[in-house]
Amino acid sequence: MLDGEMGYPYQLAMQINTALGEAFDAEKTVPITGAHLGAISIRSAESAIIKFVHDLADQGAKFRVFTTTNILCGDFRQWDKLGLLPDDRVAQESQMAAIKKMGATLLNTCTPYNLGHVPRFGEHVAWMESSAIIYLNSVLGARTNREAQPSAIAAALTGCVPEYGFHLKENRRASVVVRVDCPLNETFDFSTLGYFAGMEAARKGIVVFTGIDHASNDELKHLGAAMATSGCTAMYHIAGITPEAPTLEEALGGRSPEYEYVYGEKERKDTIDILNRDKSDHIDWIQIGCPHASIQEIEQVAKALDGKKVAENITFWLNSSQAVFNIAEEMGYLDVIRRAGAIPVADTCPINLTIPYIKKLGFTSVATNSAKQCYYIPGMCCGMNTHYGNIRTLVDAAVEGKWR
Ligand code: F3S
């Protein structure tokens, strides 16, 4: 490939792999079984990446491994109804067509592991999307670095990655202990804990949590999404729960921790206060589904909204993938949600909408149960403010039309 015998797209892809490998002192490449691409939303793919993808597709480049796609900049089934911009639709369709031509499966979600892209323990892959990456390393025990748009494409085309970082067992051990000393009852609690751990602990090394005796897949998803947001980290362990941490000692690789933290009621309250930036009672927009809601979370939202009515001054979005919404439709959950005045919006989320569309919405404050959205919305959604609460609090606020 590097010599160009297989054609220019593969030579270019292998040049990217080689440059990365040299930069990180990798001794060799390892084969991968899959890739998850972020170069799909026209909000996150810059013009150079859009051109890169189209050039590769035009030259007949094909992915060599199972390759799936991250989130889009809008919902194709209700583009006009949501007032999404016609030019964005054209650009988004063109990017999707190019990536599909190269052989990707268009899942259009940040939770590909909910839609059949589930690498097994120890498998090497090349994934983008920080919340998915940390889930893959921590919960599935598969191995990926935090890929960039070009490197994920290069990996998908060559079927391999340079072996460095999280592909090596010795780089996956914890060195920081976070002892959880307050109850964790729902996804909101895990999201808050994750944000706390990312702010300082995860910047010192890989964290292993102690004091957690149970966690659902959704709770682990929220924990990692928040932690990757505040801590730029790609892996955590929970002693006795995640696969590379049967015990605290094994998570630490037999060494003593370099740093130790405690997460108690005070840390919980302080973290909620940081994320609850808007101290007024004003809200325009409620968002649930970051990372994309699972079928269990959609059921939970439907039950919470059943028989209620969203106030007229509130726009209520529930985000997930179209594939998961198809199941929710069959189950009747979406009927309940729509009857209440909330809107299931597929394949996108607030921070992946384009700036002209966000400006057109004219909102100034969002309420969400996602620490990740709270972090990114002020910077990526034209300075909007954030409220942070659990699903029950959000539904109460939606009905009352204001935050309490
Ligand atoms: Fe997914 Fe958007 Fe959140 S990509 S993880 S819903 S910020």
Boltz pocket constraint, residues with backbone or C-beta under 6 A from the ligand:
constraints:
  - pocket:
      binder: B
      contacts: [[A, 71], [A, 110], [A, 131], [A, 225], [A, 289], [A, 290], [A, 291], [A, 292], [A, 319], [A, 348], [A, 349], [A, 350], [A, 351], [A, 352], [A, 372], [A, 373]]
      max_distance: 6.0
